[in-house]
Amino acid sequence: MERRDVRARIHLDVVTPQKIEFSKEVDMVVAPGYDGYLGILPSHIPMMTRLRIGTLKIYDGEEEINMAVSEGYMEVTGENIIILAEAAELPEEIDVERALAAKRRAEERLAALAAWDVKALKAQASLQRALNRLKVAGKAKNKFAERE
Ligand code: ATP
């Protein structure tokens, strides 16, 4: 009897203004959608959605790859997922000292606010990006707290 490939896969591209960060066939993707995390398996219905700052989880066989993504869009078309993000980093690409410095700057800006305005929203987004990078880099708050 003919052997059928039962392990359907889906092609994932993660693209930023800098470069193609990831391009590979994978088993499943869990992405940070605006209304919560979205799981995308092969043959998912076509869709287009906005992504928020969060962790993109990529499942490939036994492997689980995490990426820190900033805001962007995800398009699912047949057997392809295309993620266009403002920034995306694998854990090993994340400069922890830089993220800690960005976190500190954002916290200082938020503490010095006189009113909740555009500057506040920018500082809040910057803080979220920094915290997300630290999380993806495997530096939980309690682990780096003593270094601050
Ligand atoms: P910073 O204030 O440190 O620049 P940011 O959140 O404002 O942080 P982004 O605008 O999100 O930075 O990203 C700009 C570029 O720098 C992107 O290419 C992003 O991948 C990269 N980048 C930002 N922070 C880090 C980091 N901690 N480690 C590695 N790359 C980073």
py3Dmol code that shows the C-alpha trace and the ligand (Angstrom):
import py3Dmol

protein = """\
ATOM      1  CA  MET A   1       0.000   0.000   0.000  1.00  0.00           C
ATOM      2  CA  GLU A   2       1.239   3.479  -0.827  1.00  0.00           C
ATOM      3  CA  ARG A   3       2.662   5.297   2.203  1.00  0.00           C
ATOM      4  CA  ARG A   4       0.923   8.620   2.805  1.00  0.00           C
ATOM      5  CA  ASP A   5       2.554  11.627   4.393  1.00  0.00           C
ATOM      6  CA  VAL A   6       0.302  12.163   7.397  1.00  0.00           C
ATOM      7  CA  ARG A   7       2.544  14.849   8.879  1.00  0.00           C
ATOM      8  CA  ALA A   8       1.114  17.905   7.128  1.00  0.00           C
ATOM      9  CA  ARG A   9       3.267  20.982   7.638  1.00  0.00           C
ATOM     10  CA  ILE A  10       2.853  24.685   7.134  1.00  0.00           C
ATOM     11  CA  HIS A  11       5.443  27.139   5.824  1.00  0.00           C
ATOM     12  CA  LEU A  12       6.241  30.045   8.143  1.00  0.00           C
ATOM     13  CA  ASP A  13       7.977  33.272   7.134  1.00  0.00           C
ATOM     14  CA  VAL A  14       8.748  35.902   9.765  1.00  0.00           C
ATOM     15  CA  VAL A  15       9.795  39.115   8.043  1.00  0.00           C
ATOM     16  CA  THR A  16      10.910  42.440   9.561  1.00  0.00           C
ATOM     17  CA  PRO A  17      12.078  45.652   7.856  1.00  0.00           C
ATOM     18  CA  GLN A  18      15.651  44.418   8.524  1.00  0.00           C
ATOM     19  CA  LYS A  19      15.534  40.839   7.227  1.00  0.00           C
ATOM     20  CA  ILE A  20      13.798  37.471   6.923  1.00  0.00           C
ATOM     21  CA  GLU A  21      14.081  36.302  10.519  1.00  0.00           C
ATOM     22  CA  PHE A  22      12.651  32.822  10.022  1.00  0.00           C
ATOM     23  CA  SER A  23      11.630  30.770   6.974  1.00  0.00           C
ATOM     24  CA  LYS A  24      10.852  27.087   7.393  1.00  0.00           C
ATOM     25  CA  GLU A  25       8.178  24.401   7.266  1.00  0.00           C
ATOM     26  CA  VAL A  26       6.794  23.828  10.761  1.00  0.00           C
ATOM     27  CA  ASP A  27       4.042  21.834  12.479  1.00  0.00           C
ATOM     28  CA  MET A  28       2.206  24.605  14.298  1.00  0.00           C
ATOM     29  CA  VAL A  29       2.468  28.266  15.207  1.00  0.00           C
ATOM     30  CA  VAL A  30       0.958  30.051  18.204  1.00  0.00           C
ATOM     31  CA  ALA A  31       0.938  33.808  17.672  1.00  0.00           C
ATOM     32  CA  PRO A  32       0.061  36.751  19.936  1.00  0.00           C
ATOM     33  CA  GLY A  33      -3.164  38.089  18.406  1.00  0.00           C
ATOM     34  CA  TYR A  34      -4.907  41.186  19.708  1.00  0.00           C
ATOM     35  CA  ASP A  35      -7.685  39.125  21.289  1.00  0.00           C
ATOM     36  CA  GLY A  36      -5.395  36.432  22.653  1.00  0.00           C
ATOM     37  CA  TYR A  37      -3.026  33.759  21.418  1.00  0.00           C
ATOM     38  CA  LEU A  38      -3.943  32.120  18.087  1.00  0.00           C
ATOM     39  CA  GLY A  39      -2.949  28.568  17.191  1.00  0.00           C
ATOM     40  CA  ILE A  40      -2.398  27.952  13.480  1.00  0.00           C
ATOM     41  CA  LEU A  41      -2.180  24.411  12.156  1.00  0.00           C
ATOM     42  CA  PRO A  42      -1.737  23.301   8.517  1.00  0.00           C
ATOM     43  CA  SER A  43      -4.906  23.862   6.422  1.00  0.00           C
ATOM     44  CA  HIS A  44      -6.090  26.704   8.648  1.00  0.00           C
ATOM     45  CA  ILE A  45      -8.687  28.874   6.944  1.00  0.00           C
ATOM     46  CA  PRO A  46      -7.224  31.963   5.216  1.00  0.00           C
ATOM     47  CA  MET A  47      -7.075  34.934   7.561  1.00  0.00           C
ATOM     48  CA  MET A  48      -5.332  38.227   8.239  1.00  0.00           C
ATOM     49  CA  THR A  49      -4.917  39.565  11.748  1.00  0.00           C
ATOM     50  CA  ARG A  50      -2.946  42.090  13.773  1.00  0.00           C
ATOM     51  CA  LEU A  51      -0.325  40.899  16.219  1.00  0.00           C
ATOM     52  CA  ARG A  52       0.591  42.562  19.481  1.00  0.00           C
ATOM     53  CA  ILE A  53       3.871  42.510  21.376  1.00  0.00           C
ATOM     54  CA  GLY A  54       4.333  38.953  22.617  1.00  0.00           C
ATOM     55  CA  THR A  55       5.912  35.560  22.141  1.00  0.00           C
ATOM     56  CA  LEU A  56       5.584  33.723  18.864  1.00  0.00           C
ATOM     57  CA  LYS A  57       5.761  29.984  19.544  1.00  0.00           C
ATOM     58  CA  ILE A  58       6.897  27.769  16.691  1.00  0.00           C
ATOM     59  CA  TYR A  59       6.479  24.000  16.989  1.00  0.00           C
ATOM     60  CA  ASP A  60       8.746  21.925  14.780  1.00  0.00           C
ATOM     61  CA  GLY A  61       8.845  18.209  15.619  1.00  0.00           C
ATOM     62  CA  GLU A  62      10.145  17.917  19.171  1.00  0.00           C
ATOM     63  CA  GLU A  63      11.412  21.487  19.051  1.00  0.00           C
ATOM     64  CA  GLU A  64       9.643  24.557  20.408  1.00  0.00           C
ATOM     65  CA  ILE A  65      11.170  27.813  19.200  1.00  0.00           C
ATOM     66  CA  ASN A  66      10.203  31.101  20.826  1.00  0.00           C
ATOM     67  CA  MET A  67      10.535  34.487  19.153  1.00  0.00           C
ATOM     68  CA  ALA A  68       9.917  37.896  20.688  1.00  0.00           C
ATOM     69  CA  VAL A  69       7.730  39.824  18.242  1.00  0.00           C
ATOM     70  CA  SER A  70       6.685  43.444  18.295  1.00  0.00           C
ATOM     71  CA  GLU A  71       3.526  44.667  16.660  1.00  0.00           C
ATOM     72  CA  GLY A  72       2.720  43.406  13.172  1.00  0.00           C
ATOM     73  CA  TYR A  73       0.425  41.419  10.963  1.00  0.00           C
ATOM     74  CA  MET A  74      -0.081  37.731  10.285  1.00  0.00           C
ATOM     75  CA  GLU A  75      -1.490  36.425   7.023  1.00  0.00           C
ATOM     76  CA  VAL A  76      -2.523  32.777   6.719  1.00  0.00           C
ATOM     77  CA  THR A  77      -3.030  31.564   3.155  1.00  0.00           C
ATOM     78  CA  GLY A  78      -3.467  27.844   2.531  1.00  0.00           C
ATOM     79  CA  GLU A  79      -0.179  26.259   3.566  1.00  0.00           C
ATOM     80  CA  ASN A  80       1.668  29.513   4.326  1.00  0.00           C
ATOM     81  CA  ILE A  81       1.897  31.832   7.306  1.00  0.00           C
ATOM     82  CA  ILE A  82       3.488  35.206   6.704  1.00  0.00           C
ATOM     83  CA  ILE A  83       4.271  37.367   9.712  1.00  0.00           C
ATOM     84  CA  LEU A  84       5.301  40.960   9.058  1.00  0.00           C
ATOM     85  CA  ALA A  85       6.573  42.377  12.336  1.00  0.00           C
ATOM     86  CA  GLU A  86       8.276  45.618  13.311  1.00  0.00           C
ATOM     87  CA  ALA A  87      10.881  43.527  15.132  1.00  0.00           C
ATOM     88  CA  ALA A  88      11.393  39.820  15.831  1.00  0.00           C
ATOM     89  CA  GLU A  89      14.204  38.145  17.742  1.00  0.00           C
ATOM     90  CA  LEU A  90      15.156  34.599  18.638  1.00  0.00           C
ATOM     91  CA  PRO A  91      16.242  34.165  22.303  1.00  0.00           C
ATOM     92  CA  GLU A  92      19.950  34.006  21.380  1.00  0.00           C
ATOM     93  CA  GLU A  93      19.671  37.263  19.391  1.00  0.00           C
ATOM     94  CA  ILE A  94      18.359  39.218  22.351  1.00  0.00           C
ATOM     95  CA  ASP A  95      20.787  41.590  24.025  1.00  0.00           C
ATOM     96  CA  VAL A  96      19.653  41.343  27.650  1.00  0.00           C
ATOM     97  CA  GLU A  97      21.623  44.405  28.816  1.00  0.00           C
ATOM     98  CA  ARG A  98      20.002  46.486  26.073  1.00  0.00           C
ATOM     99  CA  ALA A  99      16.528  45.246  27.053  1.00  0.00           C
ATOM    100  CA  LEU A 100      17.247  45.997  30.728  1.00  0.00           C
ATOM    101  CA  ALA A 101      18.358  49.519  29.798  1.00  0.00           C
ATOM    102  CA  ALA A 102      15.212  50.023  27.666  1.00  0.00           C
ATOM    103  CA  LYS A 103      13.066  48.752  30.553  1.00  0.00           C
ATOM    104  CA  ARG A 104      14.741  51.168  32.977  1.00  0.00           C
ATOM    105  CA  ARG A 105      14.328  54.129  30.587  1.00  0.00           C
ATOM    106  CA  ALA A 106      10.645  53.337  30.009  1.00  0.00           C
ATOM    107  CA  GLU A 107       9.980  52.965  33.741  1.00  0.00           C
ATOM    108  CA  GLU A 108      11.701  56.292  34.449  1.00  0.00           C
ATOM    109  CA  ARG A 109       9.620  57.991  31.742  1.00  0.00           C
ATOM    110  CA  LEU A 110       6.409  56.506  33.118  1.00  0.00           C
ATOM    111  CA  ALA A 111       7.302  57.538  36.685  1.00  0.00           C
ATOM    112  CA  ALA A 112       7.963  61.137  35.577  1.00  0.00           C
ATOM    113  CA  LEU A 113       4.659  61.510  33.688  1.00  0.00           C
ATOM    114  CA  ALA A 114       2.458  64.469  34.474  1.00  0.00           C
ATOM    115  CA  ALA A 115      -0.400  63.264  32.268  1.00  0.00           C
ATOM    116  CA  TRP A 116      -1.485  60.147  30.377  1.00  0.00           C
ATOM    117  CA  ASP A 117      -0.668  61.219  26.826  1.00  0.00           C
ATOM    118  CA  VAL A 118       1.079  60.006  23.670  1.00  0.00           C
ATOM    119  CA  LYS A 119       4.424  59.980  25.496  1.00  0.00           C
ATOM    120  CA  ALA A 120       2.890  57.668  28.092  1.00  0.00           C
ATOM    121  CA  LEU A 121       1.631  55.274  25.419  1.00  0.00           C
ATOM    122  CA  LYS A 122       5.084  55.235  23.791  1.00  0.00           C
ATOM    123  CA  ALA A 123       6.798  54.552  27.120  1.00  0.00           C
ATOM    124  CA  GLN A 124       4.284  51.819  27.910  1.00  0.00           C
ATOM    125  CA  ALA A 125       4.867  50.117  24.525  1.00  0.00           C
ATOM    126  CA  SER A 126       8.619  50.420  25.010  1.00  0.00           C
ATOM    127  CA  LEU A 127       8.316  48.806  28.461  1.00  0.00           C
ATOM    128  CA  GLN A 128       6.214  45.968  26.992  1.00  0.00           C
ATOM    129  CA  ARG A 129       8.822  45.305  24.274  1.00  0.00           C
ATOM    130  CA  ALA A 130      11.617  45.224  26.846  1.00  0.00           C
ATOM    131  CA  LEU A 131       9.725  42.918  29.232  1.00  0.00           C
ATOM    132  CA  ASN A 132       8.802  40.630  26.349  1.00  0.00           C
ATOM    133  CA  ARG A 133      12.432  40.410  25.216  1.00  0.00           C
ATOM    134  CA  LEU A 134      13.557  39.620  28.741  1.00  0.00           C
ATOM    135  CA  LYS A 135      10.886  36.927  29.018  1.00  0.00           C
ATOM    136  CA  VAL A 136      11.863  35.333  25.701  1.00  0.00           C
ATOM    137  CA  ALA A 137      15.553  35.525  26.572  1.00  0.00           C
ATOM    138  CA  GLY A 138      14.682  33.436  29.620  1.00  0.00           C
ATOM    139  CA  LYS A 139      15.311  36.211  32.091  1.00  0.00           C
ATOM    140  CA  ALA A 140      12.292  36.180  34.346  1.00  0.00           C
ATOM    141  CA  LYS A 141      11.837  39.269  36.532  1.00  0.00           C
ATOM    142  CA  ASN A 142      12.923  37.521  39.731  1.00  0.00           C
ATOM    143  CA  LYS A 143      16.107  36.326  38.023  1.00  0.00           C
ATOM    144  CA  PHE A 144      17.380  39.748  36.989  1.00  0.00           C
ATOM    145  CA  ALA A 145      15.903  41.822  39.802  1.00  0.00           C
ATOM    146  CA  GLU A 146      19.144  41.672  41.811  1.00  0.00           C
ATOM    147  CA  ARG A 147      21.101  43.156  38.875  1.00  0.00           C
ATOM    148  CA  GLU A 148      19.069  46.356  38.765  1.00  0.00           C
TER     149      GLU A 148
END
"""
ligand_1 = """\
31
ATP
P 15.766 50.118 22.166
O 15.273 51.316 22.938
O 16.796 49.319 22.893
O 16.160 50.456 20.731
P 13.209 49.313 21.158
O 12.140 48.476 21.784
O 12.871 50.760 20.953
O 14.519 49.132 22.042
P 12.710 48.364 18.537
O 12.314 49.672 17.891
O 11.616 47.416 18.911
O 13.647 48.654 19.799
O 13.718 47.582 17.594
C 14.677 48.245 16.769
C 15.655 47.198 16.288
O 16.525 46.810 17.362
C 15.010 45.903 15.806
O 15.781 45.395 14.749
C 15.089 44.972 16.999
O 15.143 43.600 16.610
C 16.393 45.421 17.661
N 16.404 45.298 19.119
C 15.781 46.101 20.012
N 16.059 45.728 21.271
C 16.850 44.633 21.167
C 17.490 43.769 22.127
N 17.335 43.933 23.433
N 18.260 42.761 21.658
C 18.426 42.577 20.319
N 17.856 43.340 19.374
C 17.079 44.367 19.786
"""
view = py3Dmol.view(width=600, height=400)
view.addModel(protein, "pdb")
view.setStyle({"model": 0}, {"cartoon": {"style": "trace"}})
view.addModel(ligand_1, "xyz")
view.setStyle({"model": 1}, {"stick": {}})
view.zoomTo()
view.show()
